[in-house]
Amino acid sequence: MDIFQEATNAEETLDPPDWADVGALSHRILDDAIAYLEDVRNRPVWRAMPAEVRAFFGASLPRSPAPAADVYDDVARNVMPYPMGNIHPRFWSWYMGSSNFTGALGDFLAAIQGSNLGGGNHAAALMDSQVVNWMKEMVGFPASASGTLVSGGSMANIIGLTVARNVKAGVDVRERGVGAMPKPLRYYASDQVHSCHRKAVEALGLGNQALRRIQTDAGLRIDIAALKAAIAEDREAGFRPACVIGTAGTVNAGAVDDLRALASVAAEEDLWFHVDGCIGALIAIAPKNRSLVAGIEQADSIALDPHKWLHAPFEAGCALVRDASQHRNTFAVTPEYLESTPRGLASGEWLHDYGLQTSRGFRALKIWMALKEHGVEKFGRLIDQNIAQARHLNRLIEAEPALELMAPTTINIVSFRHRLDGASEEKLKAFNTEIMLRLQEEGIAALSDTTVQGRHCLRVAIANHRTRRDDLDLLVAEMLRLGREIEAAIPV
């Protein structure tokens, strides 16, 4: 046998030796997945992992092969029973969607097809652009606008704020850097703005001080008069006001800034108008509540998250930019190995020219399949349903003397706490935190906590198509029970 024959015999692949075995295992996995979702309501929202499960994740690097069925058994035993819990109907910690089965199938098919969405002339790239076009239509953006699918809200906001920086820099910042800008830029947002904006201005080389947090009114919306005063003050001090960030749904309490007023301020002051709509932009498709985000269509850029109220499996964010040329000019680079051709695979649009990733997953398919199955109108009704559920919880809290609201309920986020007579703020925090932790540990519900205007509170964020009103009735009843138990154990 010559050396060339040896090389041929030695060639390996990751494809299975027996596709029939793989088919049988795949059917088993699919059956288990259907049962997993079908039974989700009857399982704990969250549960702590026992020591032996934690130890499993400390195993050393595998050196030799194992049967695929054994590998799946490990996953079924050690991963699937201990989720974060966000697909459960009583998961209200933080703000997440609850996924959907068709979207999960889309993720599987996208992985099977294996396309890289950096661009090119192929079906996945066209679907990516189609889904972006659908997002533009949902929020009222013109067809001429551009956009890109990204990992989530943080990255979507970075995209929009980067375009804002480059447009308002007063210099070719891509070529010369932020140090060449004639005046330091200033961005403005409410004091309720998401922390990803701090990360964004830091990553953009502007520094945290470039983001001015403006005080909010009684509804936790940005104070327009205070915003105008800050802009004037910064101009007088030699800064260049560049961008105002409106929030369509704040993370603490779901407040929605007056987007129309912010659009007017941006136009008057020559500012870029960016809307962080990762929580609430898609209220624009909700028939009963769309007026809450009126003005979003006037933004220069919008960040939104299909993995929230479109319930796409993680991860799926979207950045939209009104001026497509400004968007592309911010990111486009054409190296010799990515030049377009008149025909063939490289004749399609290079989607990586609209963001930071050259390699991009096929995120569009899971969104596309779910929208095609259910239609956008159903997703709009589900948003209205979640908002109605939050108002139901709001009424339950107002009717219960042991509970108190801590912020107005505008959309689907309810901030509240259990009272404790005569307790200091410190003791109230410890008391409510204990209630929250016991709700989690007993598998009843997952809440998060936060601080609103200096006061600690619990937070229910209802972005779940599986939640029912009786889940919220149960939450209140269980909170009251736990409150009584914990209070009874407090030393007199």
N, C-alpha and C positions, 0 to 999 in steps of 0.2 A: 504493500500500500504506500503510495507516495504522499508527500507532505500535503498536497492539495486535496487529496481524498480524505486525509485525516481532518483537515479544517472543515470540510463539508460535514462529516459525521459529528463533529463537535458542536455544530450550531444548535442553539437552543431557542425557545420561545416561551412566552408567558401564557400562551393559549393552552387550554386543558388537553390532556391526552384523550379524554373521552367526553365529547360534548353532551352525550346523553346523560351522564352523571351530573354535569353542570345544569342541564335542564331540569332534572329532578330536584336538585337543591334550590334552584331559582324558584320553582313552583312552591316549594316549602317556605322559602323566605317571603314570597308574596302572600301566601295564605296567613303566615304569622303577622305580616304587616297589616293586613286587613283586620285581623282579630285585635291587634294592638290598638288601632284607632276605634274600632267598634266598641271596645271595652274601656275606653279612656276615662269615661265619667265614673266608673266604678273603682278606679284605682286612686291611691293617694296622689295629691298634686305633686308632692315632693317627699322624699324620704332619705334619711341619712344612710350612707353606705356602711355596711359592717366592715370590720377590720380585715377580713379575708378578701373582700372585694377590693379594698384600697391596696392591699398587698399585691394583688394581681397586676396592678399598673406599675409595679416596681420591677417586673420581670426583665431580664436582660435581653439584649438584641438577639432575635432568632437567627441561627446560623444554618439550619437545615430545614427542609420543607415539612409541612404538615398537611393532612387532607383538608380540603376546603370545607367539608362538613364540620370538622373539628374546629376550624377557625370560626365558622359561624356559631357554633355552640358556645364558644367563649364570648362572643358578642351578645348572644341571646341571654346568657347567664349573668354577665358582668356589666353590660352597657345599657341594654334596653330597659331593665327595671329601675334604673336610677337616672332619669332625665332631669334637665333643668325644670321641666314641667310646663313650658309655655303653650303646649297644645291642649292642656287641660282646661275645661270650662271655668274653673275657679282659680286660674292663674291670672293675677292682676298686678304682679310685681313689675315695675318698670313698664316700658311701653313696647310691646311686641305684637306681631300678628300671631296667628295660631296655625299657620300652614294649611295645606289642603292636599287631598290624596292625588288629585289629577296633577297638581304642581309637582308632587314628589315623583310621579311617573315621568313628567317632563324632565326633571333633573336626571333621572336614570337614562332616559333616551338621549339627552344632551351628552352625558358621559359616554354612552355607547358610540354615538356618532363622532365625538371627540374633536369637534372643530375648534380652532383657535379664532377668537373673534377680534384679533388685531385688524382684520379686514380681509379684503379679497373678494373675488367673484364666486360666491357660493351661497347656498340657500340660507345657512345660518346667519350670514352677514345681512342678508336682505330682511330676515325676520327680526334681527336686532334693530334695524332701522325702522321697521314697521311698528314695533312695540314702542320705540321712542316717539314716533309720530302719534300713536294712540295716547301716550302720556301728555303730549302737547295739547291734543284735543280735549282731554279731560280737564285741564286747568285753564283752557281758553287762550293758549298761546297760538300765534300765527303759524301757518304751515311752513313759512320761510325760516322759522327758528330752528335751532339745532339742539342736540342733546346727546347724552351718553349714559349707558347703564354702567353702574359702578357697584362697589361692595355694599354700601349703605349710606346713611345720612351724613356721617362724618366726612366721607370722601366726596359726596355730592356737594356739601357745603364748601369744601376746599376748592373744588372745581370752580364754583361760582365766584368765590372770593379771590381766586387767582386771576380770573378774567378781569374782575373789578380792579385789582391792583395794577395789572398791565395796562388797562385802558386809561387809568387815572394817574399813572406814575409821572407823566410829564417828560419821560425819557424812554428810550428803548431798554426797558429793564431786563429783557431776556439777554441782550448782548452786554449790557454794562453793569447790571446788578442794582440792588436797592441802594447801594452807597452813592450811586450817581444821581439819585432823585433830587431835584432842586429843593423840595420841601418834604418833610416827613408826612406820611399819610395818616389820616385818622378814619377809623371805622366806628359806627355807632350802633348800639343795640340796647335792649332793655336790660335791667339788672336781673332778669329772669332767663337770660339767653343761655342756651346749652353750652356746656364746657368745650364741645368740639370747636367752637369758634375761637376760643383762646388758643387751642392747639393749632388752628389754621393760621392765625396771625403770627404765631411764633414760627411755624414752618415756612411762612412767606418772608421771613426775615424782618418783619415789622416790629415784633416785640409785643408783649402783652399790654404795655401801656398805650399801644396804638388803638386798642379796642376800648372805647369809652362806654361804660355801662350807665345808662340813663335811668333815673328813678321811674318808678311805675305808679299808676294811679290806684284807686281803690279796687279796680277790677284786675289789677296786676298787668295792665297794658302799658306800653311805653308812653310816657308823658310827652305830648307833642310840644308844649311850650318849653319844657326843660330841654328837649332835643334841640330846638331852634336856638336856645340860649347857649348850649354847648358848642354848636357849630360856629356861632358868632365869636364866642370866646376863643376857640381854636384858631380861627382865621386871624384874629387880632394878635395871637401869640406866635404866628408864623408857621402854623401847620396847614396842611392841605386836606380839608374834609373830602373824603373820597367815596364813602359807601355807607348807606344806612341799611341795617338788617332788620327786617320785619319778621316777627315770629308768628306763624299760624299754628298755635298750639304750643304753649310753653310746657316744659317737661315737669315742672313742679305742680302746676294747677290747671293746665290746659287753657290758659288765657290766650286770646287771639288779638294781636295788635290791630289798631285801626289802619288797615292796609291802604285804603283810599287816601287817608290823610298822609300816610308816609310816602305814597306815590307823589302827592302834591309837593311835599317838602323836598323830595329828591329832585323833582323837576325844577322847582324854584332855586335850589341851591347847587344845581349841577352835580348831583351825587348819583352814583350807581345804586339802584334799588334791588337788593337781594332779599328773597323771602326764604327763610328756613321753614319749609312746610313738611318736614319729615313726620310730624305728628298729624297735622291737620290739613295739608294741601288738598288731599283727596276728598275733603268735605265738599269740594266743588262738584262732585258727582252725586251728592246726597240730595234728593229732591226736597226734603223738609228743612234742611239746615244749610244749604249752599250759600245763603246770604251771609253767613258768619265769616266767610273768607272772600267776600266781595272786594275787588281791587287786586287780587292776586294776579290777575291777567295783565296788570300794568307793570309787573316786575321786569327787571332786566335779566334776572336769573332766579331760578327756583330749585331748591333741593327737596326731593320727596322720596318716599320709601315704599316700593311695591311689597316689601316683606312685612309691612304693617297692615294697612287696611285693604290691600289686595290679597293679603294672606299668602303671598308667595313663600315657599320654603327659603330659609336663609341661604345665601344672602342675595339681596337685590335692592339696590338704590338707583336713583336716577337724578342727573343734573340736567337742567334745561337752561338754555341761553337764548335770549331774544335775537341777538345779532350773531348769525352763524359765522360771519367772517371774523368777528372779534374773538369768538370761541376758538376757531381753528388757529388763528394767528397766535394764540396764547400757548398752544401745545405742539403744533405741527413741526415735525422734523422729518426730512426725507434723505436718509442715508442711501448709499449706492445699492445696498442689498435689499432695499424696499422701494425701489422705483416702480412706477406703474408701467404697464405694457398696454398696447392697443387692443389686444385680445388675450384670452386665456385667464388663468387663475389670478394674476396680478392686475387685471383690468378693472376690478371693483374698487369701491372707495376704501381708503385706509382708515378704519374706525379709531385706531390708536391716536390719530391726529387730534382727537377731541378730549384727551385725558392723559394720565400719567402712565397707564399700563400699556405695554406693547403686547404682552400675552394677556388675553382676556377670555374668561370662561363664557360658555353659551348660556347666559342667564335668561335670555329672552324666551326660551321655549316653555319654561314652567309658567311664566306670566301669560304667554300667548295661549297656551292650552286651557288654562283656567278661565281666562276671559272669553274664549270661544265657547267653552262648555256652559258657563253661567250667564254671560252677557254683563256688560258694565252696569246695567240698571239694577241687577241684583246686588252687586257690590255696593252701589249707592244706598239701597235699602238696608243693607247690613250695617252701614255706617250710621244711618238714622236710628237703627235698632240699638246699637251700642250707646248712642247719645241718650236715647230714651231710657235705657237701663241705668245710666249714670244719674239721670234726673229722678228715677225711682229710688235709687240708693240715697240720693240727696234728701228726698222726702222722708225716708225711713229714719235718717239721722236727725232731721229737724223734729221728728215726732218723738224721739227718745231722749229723755232728760239726761241720761248717762253719757250721751255722745254729743260732740259739738263739731260743727263745720269750721274749718280753718281758712278757707278761701272760697270765693264764688265758684260754682260749678258751671262752666261755660260750655264745654263739649263733653268728653267722656272720661275725664279725670276728676276724682273726688278726693279732696284732702280734708282729713278730719282726725279726731282722736277721742279716746275715752277719757271722761272727766275723772278726777280724783280729788275729792273735797279737801281743801286746805293744803294741797301739795304745791311745792315749789316747781318751777319749770324743770329743774334737774330731776326731781322725783317723777314728774309727769312723763318725762322722756323715758326713764327707766321702766316705768309701769307700762307704757304703750309699746315699748320695744319688746318687753316680755310677752305681751299679748301677741304681737306679730310673730315672734319666734315660736310660740306654742302652736299658733295656727299652722305654721309651716311644719313643725315637728310631728303634729298629729295628723298631717296630710289633709287638713280641711281646706285651706286656702293659702295662696301665696300673695302677700302684700309687700310693699316696700315702705320705707320711711324717708322723710326729707325734712327740710327746714324751710318754712315760708315766713318771710318777714320776721325772722329771728325766733320763731316758735316751732318746736318740733311737732311733727304730725305723721300720721299714717297716710298712705296714698294708694288708692285703687285706680288702676288704669285699665279700662274695659275696651280692649281691642281684640275681641275674641268672638268668632262666629258661633261658638258652641255655648256661650254663656246664656243662661236663662234668668228670669227675674227671681225664681225661687232659689237660685244660687246666692243671690244677694240677700234674700230674706234669711237664708241659712247663715251667711256671714255675720249679719247683725246679731242673730240669736247666739251664735257661738262666741262672738266678741263679748257679749254681755255675760255669758256663762263664765268665760275665762276671767273677765274683769272681777266678777264676784269671788272666784276662787283665789285669785292673786291678792285681792284686797284683804280677804279674810286671813291670809297668811302673813300680812304685814304686821310687825310688832306694834303694839299700841304705845 
